[in-house]
Amino acid sequence: MKLSPRLISTIPVLFMLLVATTGIGPVTVEARTCETSSQLFNGPCLSTTNCANVCHNEGFPDGDCRGFRRRCLCSRPC
């Protein structure tokens, strides 16, 4: 059986298409992070640890001082 040049050139194209659509390789998925201003934190946020503790008391897993105004922002996965 003799293979035609057209068939020979189609095989690599189909292989590349198969590899591209099956997603061979590691797939990483990152969760989004939702942030909101702390309701209980007063004054400028100077300590990230203090901000995180206040956010934890509000039911958030983490908190961070951000921005020019140094506000305490609580964060959690969405």
Buried (B, 14 or more C-beta within 10 A) or exposed (E): EEEEEEEEEEEEEEEEEEEEEEEEEEEEEEEEEEBEEBEEBEEEBEEBEBBBEBBEEBEBEBBBBBEEEEBBBBBBEE
